[in-house]
């Protein structure tokens, strides 16, 4: 069974090796990864391809993941490369820093990664799942889980049941599997709303992502692939106060575009909105653990933080690649083998998740706190890290392919470096 509407003809009980709960980009990616390991996979969730203004910046490690699974060729036509990252201090601090620019060629890559519209990525991953005989994609919701040493079970909202040997919980921040497993969470919020939009503009972005650091948080342009009639396009993530968010959301598109032009100091020339404006509140979450009985958390079921530094899905894909490694060769009929594998997963994910959550939290709060010592520390750190070559390159590599054991799905060699274009 591999058809999207297989549930119409499914038996009352479906048996599988791995049940993936949640059919967003993380869940779909996990389904493909475990199918490639030779597991029989069922994935359950609603396919959402209408999220306004959302894009995903996939760094080199994530591209290796998708290339290793044979998925990137079908996604590449929707993506634009990010060959550089520019940071501009626009806080008005009395300790301003000059703009800083980081180029992928400094660490021997053609690009740090690729930016793709979330809707396009999910649509391609879902279609690939429908075509994969090892994956059954059921577009439904799960309304109950049962986890014990003998196996795992789930009940569909439509009435069917699934018997699995292992559950991958990727349903998001309100994960029901996580709650049933008794995993506690720590959550906190920020006085910010993230506005997201897809933009067309007059001037080219030159494949450079530009992040303005403002008092309300980052204001970031990320390159997008052009389309007919709009050769120059970018995605925008703009963190603002809730009050400003309400005002901006109420503006007609032409007035909102004018405000975006002003905030960007005309960097990309005249701007127009290419898609409806999206908005979501800023918060963060970390879990007490990322495993339960015959179950592991991935993605936003395991961690949540503001969209700063494009770490979200990249971290989720490392969850998946790491979990696949931990379960490689494990007999899912043997509870003791699963338990040992999950102990390894728990230990290996702790550092990576903690580092990303804490790093994003510190950077975000450093912009929100209006205090001279904080402004000075932020300016000093950015200048020091940018000026010291070895540290500069180490930080770039950490963002693209983090330090530590690299999961097998992310170990593929990067693309061969092309010769630099010769200037006319």
Secondary structure, 3 states (H helix, E strand, C coil): CCCCEHHHCCCCEEEEEEEEECCCHHHHHHHHHHHHCCCCEEEECCCCCCCCCCEEEEEHHHHHHHHHCCCHHHHHHHEEEECEEEEEECCCCCCCCCCEEEEHHHHCCCCCEEEEEHHHHHHHHHHHHHHCCCEEEECCCEEEEEEECCEEEEEECCCCEEEEEEEEECCCCCCHHHHHCCCCEEEEEEEEEEEEEEEEECCCCCCEEEEEEECCEEEEEEEECCECCECCEEEEEEEECHHHHHHHHCCCHHHHHHHHHHHCCCCCCCEEECCCCEEEEEEEEEECCCEECCEEECHHHCEECCCCCCCHHHHHHHHHHHHHHHHCCCCCCCHHHHHHHHHHHHHHHHHHHHHHHHHHHHHHHHHHCCCHHHHHHHHHHHHHHHHCHHHHHHHHHHHHCCCCCCCHHHCCCCCCCCCCCCCC
